[in-house]
Amino acid sequence: MNDRTKYEILTFREMMKAYTTADIGAEPTDQQQKLPPPAPVKQGTKPVILPLPLDFEEAVHDKSLLTLLKERESLRVYQEEPLSQKELSFLLWATQGIRRYAGKTQQITFRNVPSAGSRHPFETYLFLNKVEGIRPGIYHYLPDSHSLELWEDRADYQEELAEALCGQTFASHAPVTFVWSAIPYRTEWRYGRKAHKYMLIDAGHVCENLYLACEAVGCGACAIGAYDQDQMDELLGFAGGPSAEQDCEFVVYVAAVGKR
Ligand SMILES: Cc1cc2nc3c(=O)[nH]c(=O)nc-3n(C[C@H](O)[C@H](O)[C@H](O)COP(=O)(O)O)c2cc1C
């Protein structure tokens, strides 16, 4: 192992740890400095908005938690059959849906997944290919209104997405590909240098809920960690490259979804 590798391993291992002596003397977090918190969700800016059905419970099979846990597995081969809007609506609700708002200015969201300090640093984008009654394209989930905005009106994303997913065509050609971005400042505002450990743990909760929710609606999911960062960020129109800016957003996790 050369010195560079050793240094990188040491640095990244330290990132996985909780409060250590390295925190002593660190700059107070922006919350401790009483700076205003960032918005808890990214508001829609596009003209086409699709409200999602809220009566999705009828799409959910009455399976026990034991069965869901026993059946969960990574699924990489999907049926031709499209997802229904209710199924998709349930998957979005289960992974990032908002249950309630809290705080003096209602700026804290409580959702169906846990998140350190309830900061919920993620946005959800869908590369949507086969959902009944929804035109294929790239969508952004708006959790405030439980709706989708048409992020980019293009159905021909598959080849570029396959390249960005390091050739994993099962995922680029899946009925729906979930892509989660992080807006790290949401969590950094509260936790400073501890935020990055917490955000990656948070991402795992989101995807696990997707796995279990998929099992409950006759679908399957496969988590994807192997993707080209620059290509994925470019596909969604993010600035890319290193940044310490507050509005920085980049992809952190992907999951393919389809019917079993
Ligand atoms: C963080 C993470 C990244 C993953 N990345 C990929 C991936 O890029 N491609 C893939 O086919 N599977 C990926 N998987 C799925 C794992 O290969 C899978 O969970 C593992 O083989 C165990 O199988 P199971 O999920 O069916 O239990 C990933 C899983 C996790 C949790």
The ligand as an SDF file (V2000), in Angstrom:
LIG
                    3D

 31 33  0  0  0  0  0  0  0  0999 V2000
  -24.3540    0.5330   -1.1160 C   0  0  0  0  0  0  0  0  0  0  0  0
  -24.7400   -0.5530   -2.1080 C   0  0  0  0  0  0  0  0  0  0  0  0
  -24.2910   -0.4620   -3.4080 C   0  0  0  0  0  0  0  0  0  0  0  0
  -24.6840   -1.4210   -4.3530 C   0  0  0  0  0  0  0  0  0  0  0  0
  -24.3060   -1.2790   -5.6540 N   0  0  0  0  0  0  0  0  0  0  0  0
  -24.7150   -2.1610   -6.5750 C   0  0  0  0  0  0  0  0  0  0  0  0
  -24.4100   -1.9510   -7.9490 C   0  0  0  0  0  0  0  0  0  0  0  0
  -23.8090   -0.9610   -8.3480 O   0  0  0  0  0  0  0  0  0  0  0  0
  -24.8530   -2.8980   -8.8350 N   0  0  0  0  0  0  0  0  0  0  0  0
  -25.5640   -3.9990   -8.4480 C   0  0  0  0  0  0  0  0  0  0  0  0
  -25.9350   -4.7850   -9.3060 O   0  0  0  0  0  0  0  0  0  0  0  0
  -25.8680   -4.2060   -7.1420 N   0  0  0  0  0  0  0  0  0  0  0  0
  -25.4790   -3.3140   -6.2060 C   0  0  0  0  0  0  0  0  0  0  0  0
  -25.8430   -3.4830   -4.8920 N   0  0  0  0  0  0  0  0  0  0  0  0
  -26.6490   -4.6390   -4.4730 C   0  0  0  0  0  0  0  0  0  0  0  0
  -25.7970   -5.6850   -3.7700 C   0  0  0  0  0  0  0  0  0  0  0  0
  -24.9800   -6.3290   -4.7180 O   0  0  0  0  0  0  0  0  0  0  0  0
  -26.7080   -6.6820   -3.0560 C   0  0  0  0  0  0  0  0  0  0  0  0
  -27.3920   -6.0150   -2.0070 O   0  0  0  0  0  0  0  0  0  0  0  0
  -25.9050   -7.8300   -2.4900 C   0  0  0  0  0  0  0  0  0  0  0  0
  -25.3840   -8.6360   -3.5160 O   0  0  0  0  0  0  0  0  0  0  0  0
  -26.7500   -8.7180   -1.5740 C   0  0  0  0  0  0  0  0  0  0  0  0
  -27.8700   -9.2260   -2.2730 O   0  0  0  0  0  0  0  0  0  0  0  0
  -29.3600   -8.9890   -1.7220 P   0  0  0  0  0  0  0  0  0  0  0  0
  -29.6090   -7.4880   -1.7530 O   0  0  0  0  0  0  0  0  0  0  0  0
  -30.2460   -9.7170   -2.6970 O   0  0  0  0  0  0  0  0  0  0  0  0
  -29.4160   -9.5090   -0.3440 O   0  0  0  0  0  0  0  0  0  0  0  0
  -25.4770   -2.5240   -3.9560 C   0  0  0  0  0  0  0  0  0  0  0  0
  -25.9300   -2.6020   -2.6340 C   0  0  0  0  0  0  0  0  0  0  0  0
  -25.5940   -1.6120   -1.7310 C   0  0  0  0  0  0  0  0  0  0  0  0
  -26.1430   -1.6950   -0.3270 C   0  0  0  0  0  0  0  0  0  0  0  0
  1  2  1  0
  2  3  1  0
  2 30  2  0
  3  4  2  0
  4  5  1  0
  4 28  1  0
  5  6  2  0
  6  7  1  0
  6 13  1  0
  7  8  2  0
  7  9  1  0
  9 10  1  0
 10 11  2  0
 10 12  1  0
 12 13  2  0
 13 14  1  0
 14 15  1  0
 14 28  1  0
 15 16  1  0
 16 17  1  0
 16 18  1  0
 18 19  1  0
 18 20  1  0
 20 21  1  0
 20 22  1  0
 22 23  1  0
 23 24  1  0
 24 25  2  0
 24 26  1  0
 24 27  1  0
 28 29  2  0
 29 30  1  0
 30 31  1  0
M  END
$$$$
